Amino acid sequence: MTTVVLADDEALLRKAMAALLPLEGEITVLAEAHDGESAGDATQRHPPDVLVVDLERPGVDGLGAVARIRAELPGQVILMLTRHARPGVLRKALKLGVQGFVSKAADPSHIATVIKTLHGGKRWVDPDVSALAVVDDCPLTDREVDVLRVTSEGYSVADIAARLHLAEGTVRNYLSNAMQKTQTRTRHEAARYAREHDWL
């Protein structure tokens, strides 16, 4: 029997997976989480064999949630689901120790197979995900991507600095660099440009 915790902000998808995964074999869903913070709490309270976490989410995104969980439970096996693998994100996820990467559009039977594969100590990256991730035309650094991602959520420079544990001047420098690289006039335009090019 393989135990999982499901973390996805889309309630319909999360509930569907919770219902379908046990039908695909010996999988038990221990808990569900609707955001990054509750994902960490649920994983602490009900340590699963595999944590299944959504990459795109409001507030703390999937990578942020994984970084927190990794700090508290370094051995936790993690499968990340994504709607579109943005260039550079796969490498970042692998650096954080994510063992599996699967498209959200995958059939539940495929997701169940990958969960069992990861529980068996192996890694898995869907071919379509890895193909997209290899094409990295993003000129932005990881930190520039971080500040633009938080900018796109509507936060001020002071809030971005606090959330990313950076000095406000450092945040302004990253935003200025990102605006130059995207040839935009404002940080919000730069964030929009980066999102449209799948760099965030």
C-alpha positions in Angstrom: 0.0 0.0 0.0 1.3 3.5 -0.9 0.1 6.5 1.1 -0.2 10.0 -0.4 -1.1 13.5 0.6 -2.7 15.6 -2.2 -2.0 19.3 -2.3 -3.8 21.2 -5.0 -5.8 24.5 -4.8 -8.3 23.3 -7.5 -10.8 21.6 -5.3 -12.5 19.8 -8.2 -9.3 18.3 -9.4 -8.1 17.4 -5.9 -11.3 15.7 -5.0 -11.3 13.8 -8.3 -7.8 12.6 -7.7 -8.6 11.6 -4.1 -11.5 9.5 -5.5 -9.8 8.0 -8.5 -6.3 7.2 -7.3 -7.4 4.5 -4.8 -9.3 2.8 -7.7 -6.0 2.5 -9.7 -4.3 0.2 -7.2 -3.1 0.1 -3.7 -3.0 3.8 -2.9 -4.4 5.5 0.2 -5.0 9.2 0.4 -4.1 10.3 3.9 -5.0 14.0 3.6 -5.8 16.8 1.2 -4.4 20.3 1.3 -5.6 23.4 -0.6 -2.5 25.6 -0.4 1.2 25.5 0.3 0.9 26.2 4.0 -1.7 23.4 4.6 0.4 21.1 2.4 3.3 21.4 4.9 1.0 21.0 7.9 -0.7 17.9 6.4 2.6 16.3 5.5 3.9 16.8 9.0 0.7 15.4 10.6 0.2 12.5 8.2 3.7 11.7 6.7 2.9 10.1 3.3 5.0 7.8 1.2 4.6 10.4 -1.6 3.4 14.0 -1.5 1.6 15.0 -4.7 1.8 18.8 -5.0 0.5 21.2 -7.6 3.2 23.6 -9.0 0.8 26.5 -9.9 -1.0 27.8 -6.8 -1.9 31.1 -5.2 0.1 32.4 -2.2 3.0 30.1 -1.6 3.6 28.4 -5.0 4.5 24.7 -5.4 8.2 25.4 -5.3 7.8 27.5 -2.2 5.8 24.8 -0.5 8.4 22.1 -1.5 11.3 24.3 -0.2 9.5 24.5 3.2 8.7 20.8 3.4 12.2 19.9 2.3 13.6 21.9 5.2 11.4 20.1 7.7 11.2 16.7 6.1 14.4 16.3 3.9 13.6 12.7 3.0 10.0 13.3 1.8 9.3 11.8 -1.7 7.6 14.5 -3.9 5.6 14.3 -7.1 4.9 17.7 -8.7 2.0 18.2 -11.1 2.0 21.1 -13.6 -0.3 22.4 -16.3 2.6 23.8 -18.3 6.3 23.1 -17.4 7.8 26.6 -17.6 11.4 26.7 -18.8 13.8 26.6 -15.9 11.2 25.4 -13.4 12.0 21.8 -13.8 15.7 22.4 -13.0 14.7 24.4 -9.9 12.3 21.6 -8.8 15.0 19.0 -9.3 17.4 21.1 -7.3 14.9 21.1 -4.4 14.9 17.3 -4.6 11.5 16.7 -6.4 11.6 13.1 -7.6 8.8 13.2 -10.1 7.2 15.7 -12.6 3.9 14.9 -14.3 1.5 16.9 -16.5 -1.8 17.7 -14.8 -3.5 16.5 -17.9 -2.2 13.0 -17.3 -4.6 10.1 -16.9 -5.2 9.1 -13.2 -3.8 5.6 -14.0 -0.6 7.2 -15.2 -0.3 9.4 -12.1 -0.9 6.3 -9.9 1.8 4.4 -11.8 4.3 7.3 -11.3 3.4 7.5 -7.5 4.2 3.8 -7.2 7.4 4.3 -9.2 8.6 7.1 -6.9 7.6 5.0 -3.8 9.9 2.3 -5.2 12.8 4.7 -5.0 13.0 5.7 -8.7 12.6 9.1 -10.4 10.1 10.1 -13.1 9.8 13.1 -15.4 7.1 13.0 -18.1 8.7 13.3 -21.6 6.5 16.2 -22.6 7.4 18.1 -19.4 11.2 17.5 -19.9 11.0 18.5 -23.6 9.5 21.8 -22.6 12.0 22.4 -19.8 15.0 21.8 -22.1 14.0 24.8 -24.2 15.2 27.5 -21.9 15.2 30.9 -23.7 14.7 32.8 -20.5 17.3 35.6 -20.0 16.2 36.2 -16.4 18.1 34.9 -13.4 16.3 32.7 -10.8 16.0 35.7 -8.4 14.7 38.0 -11.1 12.0 35.4 -11.9 11.2 35.2 -8.1 10.6 38.9 -7.8 8.5 39.1 -10.9 6.4 36.1 -9.8 5.6 37.9 -6.5 5.1 41.2 -8.3 2.5 39.6 -10.5 0.6 38.7 -7.3 0.2 42.4 -6.7 2.7 42.9 -3.9 4.6 46.2 -3.2 8.4 46.3 -3.3 8.4 46.3 0.5 6.2 43.2 0.6 8.3 41.4 -2.0 11.4 42.1 0.0 9.8 40.7 3.2 8.4 37.6 1.4 11.7 36.8 -0.3 13.9 37.9 2.7 15.7 40.4 0.6 16.6 44.1 1.1 14.3 46.5 -0.7 17.2 47.9 -2.7 18.1 44.4 -3.9 14.5 43.9 -5.0 14.6 47.2 -7.0 17.8 46.1 -8.7 16.3 42.7 -9.7 13.2 44.5 -11.0 15.3 47.0 -12.9 17.3 44.3 -14.5 14.2 42.4 -15.4 12.6 45.5 -17.0 15.8 46.0 -19.1 15.8 42.4 -20.3 12.1 42.4 -21.2 12.3 46.0 -22.6 9.3 47.1 -20.5 8.6 50.3 -18.6 7.2 49.0 -15.3 7.7 46.0 -13.1 4.1 45.0 -13.8 4.7 45.1 -17.5 7.8 43.0 -17.0 5.9 40.4 -15.0 3.2 40.3 -17.6 5.8 39.9 -20.4 7.6 37.1 -18.5 4.3 35.3 -17.8 3.3 35.5 -21.5 6.6 34.0 -22.4 6.2 31.2 -19.9 9.3 32.3 -17.9 7.3 32.4 -14.6 
